[in-house]
Amino acid sequence: MDFKNLIAQLEEGLCPAELNFTLSPSDPIDWQKVRYNTFFKSPEFYADKFPDVVHKLPAFDKIIDDIVEMNKDNSPLKEITEKKYLGEIKEDV
């Protein structure tokens, strides 16, 4: 990064590419990631993880309800904390 070039561009009233932090149209917002915290405890969240063939099983809705019940106390933060405790995630020092 050439600081003299950056300063020269700023003095000319131009915003250098290195200082342009706006989202470009090629970087759309992934709404599934934004909605994750709201919907990770819903039955639809878990049902979408299975292939369509499995949805036709007679007791599929009960299986999903059991999965939701087992995970009702879980959160992404709790899961990360447990994995750190078990040593599955290495902390950067």
C-alpha positions as CSV (number, residue, x, y, z in Angstrom):
1,M,0.0,0.0,0.0
2,D,1.5,3.3,-1.1
3,F,0.5,5.9,1.5
4,K,1.7,8.8,-0.7
5,N,-0.7,7.7,-3.5
6,L,-3.6,7.3,-1.0
7,I,-3.0,10.8,0.4
8,A,-2.7,12.3,-3.1
9,Q,-6.1,10.7,-4.1
10,L,-7.7,12.0,-0.9
11,E,-6.4,15.5,-1.5
12,E,-7.9,15.4,-5.0
13,G,-11.3,14.5,-3.5
14,L,-11.2,10.9,-4.7
15,C,-11.9,7.8,-2.5
16,P,-9.1,5.2,-3.0
17,A,-10.3,1.7,-3.5
18,E,-8.5,0.6,-0.3
19,L,-10.7,2.9,1.7
20,N,-14.0,2.1,0.0
21,F,-15.9,-0.2,2.3
22,T,-19.3,-0.2,0.6
23,L,-20.9,-3.4,-0.4
24,S,-20.6,-4.1,-4.1
25,P,-23.5,-5.7,-6.0
26,S,-21.4,-8.8,-6.3
27,D,-21.5,-9.2,-2.5
28,P,-25.2,-9.6,-1.8
29,I,-26.4,-10.1,1.7
30,D,-27.1,-13.7,2.6
31,W,-30.4,-13.4,4.3
32,Q,-30.3,-17.0,5.5
33,K,-27.2,-16.1,7.6
34,V,-28.9,-13.0,9.0
35,R,-32.1,-14.9,9.9
36,Y,-30.1,-17.8,11.5
37,N,-30.4,-16.6,15.1
38,T,-34.2,-16.2,14.8
39,F,-34.9,-19.5,13.2
40,F,-32.3,-22.0,14.4
41,K,-34.8,-23.4,16.9
42,S,-37.7,-23.8,14.5
43,P,-38.8,-27.1,13.1
44,E,-38.4,-25.8,9.5
45,F,-34.7,-25.1,10.2
46,Y,-34.0,-28.8,11.0
47,A,-36.4,-30.2,8.4
48,D,-34.6,-28.3,5.6
49,K,-31.4,-30.1,6.5
50,F,-32.9,-33.4,5.3
51,P,-33.4,-34.5,1.7
52,D,-36.9,-34.3,0.2
53,V,-37.3,-38.1,0.2
54,V,-37.0,-38.2,4.0
55,H,-39.9,-35.7,4.4
56,K,-42.2,-38.4,3.1
57,L,-41.6,-40.7,6.1
58,P,-44.8,-41.3,8.2
59,A,-43.3,-39.9,11.5
60,F,-41.0,-37.3,10.0
61,D,-42.7,-34.4,11.8
62,K,-42.4,-36.3,15.2
63,I,-38.7,-36.9,14.5
64,I,-38.2,-33.2,13.8
65,D,-40.1,-32.3,17.0
66,D,-37.8,-34.5,19.0
67,I,-34.7,-32.9,17.4
68,V,-36.1,-29.4,18.2
69,E,-36.8,-30.6,21.8
70,M,-33.3,-31.9,22.2
71,N,-31.8,-28.7,20.9
72,K,-34.1,-26.2,22.7
73,D,-31.4,-25.2,25.2
74,N,-28.6,-25.0,22.7
75,S,-27.4,-21.8,21.1
76,P,-24.5,-21.1,18.7
77,L,-22.6,-19.4,21.6
78,K,-23.1,-22.4,23.9
79,E,-22.0,-24.8,21.2
80,I,-18.8,-22.8,20.5
81,T,-18.1,-22.6,24.2
82,E,-18.5,-26.4,24.7
83,K,-16.3,-27.1,21.7
84,K,-13.6,-24.8,23.1
85,Y,-13.9,-26.5,26.5
86,L,-13.5,-29.9,24.8
87,G,-10.5,-28.7,22.9
88,E,-12.1,-29.0,19.5
89,I,-11.5,-25.4,18.7
90,K,-8.1,-23.9,19.1
91,E,-7.9,-20.3,20.4
92,D,-5.7,-17.9,18.6
93,V,-3.2,-16.3,21.1
